[in-house]
Each structure stands twice: as structure tokens, then as C-alpha cells.
Amino acid sequence: MATGDLITGSDGGVMLKVGPWAKGKLFYIKRYCEIFNAGMKNKWPTRTYTDLFAGPGRCSIKETKEEIDGSPIIALSCRVPFTHYFFNEIESVAMKSLQTRAKGFDSVNISYFTKDCNKVIDELIEKLPSGSLDFCFIDPFNWQISFDSIRRLTKGRQMDLAITFHVGGMKRVANKPPKDLLAFFPDSSWQQEYKEARKVRRPAGRVLLDAYEQGLKDLGYGDIKDYVLETNSKHVPLYHLIFASKNPKGAEFWDKIAGRSETGQLRMSM
Ligand SMILES: C[S@@+](CC[C@H](N)C(=O)[O-])C[C@H]1O[C@@H](n2cnc3c(N)ncnc32)[C@H](O)[C@@H]1O
């Protein structure tokens, strides 16, 4: 189990230590939550937010020590809120802090789970309301979520997805993939293509992204975007944020909010 670096925050709860690139990720999540609810509230009275790797609700940027809200608190703070929230976090100490921090938001319906992301899926499927419009943020430390879990969670649902894709970490182990990385991908077809790309010096990270995104397309996600969150000193991507929707409206919203980074610069999807 990958656990994070937890430290005590100024409010006495635990916070997750994160790299500066997490700010960009959370910037997109905040803006998508806002546009999703404001744009869809009339057509979809029931809108859910699921955070499979919720964390404690507060983060500390390693280099600057700046404290910022984590994804569950960001989602709770929307001007037009979701109607239902589902927070899962495997670490009970982080979950306890999240529950304390979410106390100020008692007008909304929040369900908490302290399980492994793959083991919570059945319970989530049971609890998600029928006929809702859903947004699920999948923000693992690496590739803990199996593709089968994504398949089961999204089946028959209008569920937009945002997924942190750790391409740098994957490339470090892709030649001899561990079991959980194999389960992360929809199938094993990427392995051969990955080896060939390495041989001819084609961008191998793109092979991984394409294989994953093809799996999402096969689940009905016709509109997929991926944005670079962080690169190394040679401008090779380390982290991407994948966005997927079954509805062109989702992609339209995403294009609107992702045109600029949190520093105001224009961003490229690649
Ligand atoms: C990158 S952090 C999430 C940060 C959060 N989304 C935010 O932006 O504030 C990943 C979280 O997943 C939790 N975690 C790690 N392995 C897990 C698993 N198998 N199932 C569920 N949660 C897990 C960690 O304890 C950590 O809090």
C-alpha cells in the first residue's frame, strides 16, 4: 500500500505533503467542479462527486510549505454544490481529518468510506443514486486502481472522469511491469508496442496513454483529453491529467476551463 507523507496542519488535522505540480491538478479540478454544477444544475438536479483517493482535505506544498485545500474540500466549496459526495480514503487518520474539515458543509449529503479503492466499488455502486450526473476524481499515488474497477464503477452511468496518470513512474517499471500496473491497463496489448517504441526512440509515454485512453473509449468515453501537469528537465512528461466524458458537453466544459494553467499561461494538451 502506498501511503503519503502526512504532517500536522495549522488547524491540527493532518495534511498531505505534495509536489508543486499538485496545484495545477487541483486548479483544474476546482474549475471543472464549478462549471459542471453551474452548467448542469437545471438539467440534472442530482449531481454526484466521488473522490476515490480523497486524502485528508488539506495539502502542504513541499517547497513553499503553502497550505491549500485538497480535492474533497474543493468539491464541497463549489458555489453551486453537488447534491451527493462520496469520499474514499484508505488511511483512517487522513479520513478522520477529512471528516472534521467537512463538518462545515452539513447541508449536503456526504458518504465516507475507508477502503482500498478497488474494494469500495461494489458499495459505491449500491449507494450512487440512479439517474444522476456524476464526476469522479481518481488521484492515486501511482496506479492502484484497476481498470476493472473503472469498468464496473462507470457501467451504465453518466460519469465524467479525471484521472492522474503517473507516466514517469510507469516508464520506470514498464519493462518488467508489476501486477498492479498490469491490472491498471485495460489489457496487455501495450507491452509489445511499448518495447518497439523504446527501440526506435518513439515517445513511449504516449503509447501508455493511448492504450489507457483506448480502454476508456471502449467503455463509451468518446471525449478524452490529457494535459501535462509536470515534466522533467528535458521536457518529458511525468504526470498527466486525463479527462474523459461520455458526453461532448463534458469535453466542451473541459476545453473552456483547461485553456489556462493556474499561473495564467496557455496550456497544451499533448
Ligand atoms: C495523491 S493523494 C490524494 C490527494 C487528494 N486527491 C487531494 O488532491 O487532496 C492519494 C491518497 O490516496 C490514498 N490511498 C493510497 N492507496 C490507496 C488505495 N489503495 N485506496 C484508496 N486510497 C488510497 C493515500 O492515503 C492518499 O491520501
Ligand as a Chemical Component Dictionary entry (heavy atoms), coordinates in Angstrom:
data_LIG
# 
_chem_comp.id                   LIG 
_chem_comp.type                 NON-POLYMER 
_chem_comp.pdbx_formal_charge   0 
_chem_comp.three_letter_code    LIG 
# 
loop_
_chem_comp_atom.comp_id 
_chem_comp_atom.atom_id 
_chem_comp_atom.alt_atom_id 
_chem_comp_atom.type_symbol 
_chem_comp_atom.charge 
_chem_comp_atom.model_Cartn_x 
_chem_comp_atom.model_Cartn_y 
_chem_comp_atom.model_Cartn_z 
_chem_comp_atom.pdbx_ordinal 
LIG C1  C1  C 0  -2.498 11.789 -4.236 1  
LIG S1  S1  S 1  -3.266 11.531 -2.730 2  
LIG C2  C2  C 0  -4.855 12.218 -2.949 3  
LIG C3  C3  C 0  -4.907 13.682 -2.791 4  
LIG C4  C4  C 0  -6.276 14.281 -2.927 5  
LIG N1  N1  N 0  -6.959 13.842 -4.137 6  
LIG C5  C5  C 0  -6.155 15.769 -2.932 7  
LIG O1  O1  O 0  -5.998 16.340 -4.005 8  
LIG O2  O2  O -1 -6.215 16.377 -1.863 9  
LIG C6  C6  C 0  -3.637 9.827  -2.703 10 
LIG C7  C7  C 0  -4.402 9.384  -1.468 11 
LIG O3  O3  O 0  -4.817 8.040  -1.691 12 
LIG C8  C8  C 0  -4.668 7.292  -0.512 13 
LIG N2  N2  N 0  -4.503 5.870  -0.935 14 
LIG C9  C9  C 0  -3.347 5.211  -1.217 15 
LIG N3  N3  N 0  -3.610 3.967  -1.640 16 
LIG C10 C10 C 0  -4.964 3.832  -1.660 17 
LIG C11 C11 C 0  -5.845 2.796  -2.039 18 
LIG N4  N4  N 0  -5.380 1.629  -2.478 19 
LIG N5  N5  N 0  -7.169 3.009  -1.949 20 
LIG C12 C12 C 0  -7.653 4.192  -1.512 21 
LIG N6  N6  N 0  -6.864 5.238  -1.123 22 
LIG C13 C13 C 0  -5.536 5.055  -1.211 23 
LIG C14 C14 C 0  -3.474 7.887  0.174  24 
LIG O4  O4  O 0  -3.512 7.642  1.575  25 
LIG C15 C15 C 0  -3.591 9.371  -0.193 26 
LIG O5  O5  O 0  -4.270 10.082 0.797  27 
# 
loop_
_chem_comp_bond.comp_id 
_chem_comp_bond.atom_id_1 
_chem_comp_bond.atom_id_2 
_chem_comp_bond.value_order 
_chem_comp_bond.pdbx_ordinal 
LIG C1  S1  SING 1  
LIG S1  C2  SING 2  
LIG S1  C6  SING 3  
LIG C2  C3  SING 4  
LIG C3  C4  SING 5  
LIG C4  N1  SING 6  
LIG C4  C5  SING 7  
LIG C5  O1  DOUB 8  
LIG C5  O2  SING 9  
LIG C6  C7  SING 10 
LIG C7  O3  SING 11 
LIG C7  C15 SING 12 
LIG O3  C8  SING 13 
LIG C8  N2  SING 14 
LIG C8  C14 SING 15 
LIG N2  C9  SING 16 
LIG N2  C13 SING 17 
LIG C9  N3  DOUB 18 
LIG N3  C10 SING 19 
LIG C10 C11 SING 20 
LIG C10 C13 DOUB 21 
LIG C11 N4  SING 22 
LIG C11 N5  DOUB 23 
LIG N5  C12 SING 24 
LIG C12 N6  DOUB 25 
LIG N6  C13 SING 26 
LIG C14 O4  SING 27 
LIG C14 C15 SING 28 
LIG C15 O5  SING 29 
# 
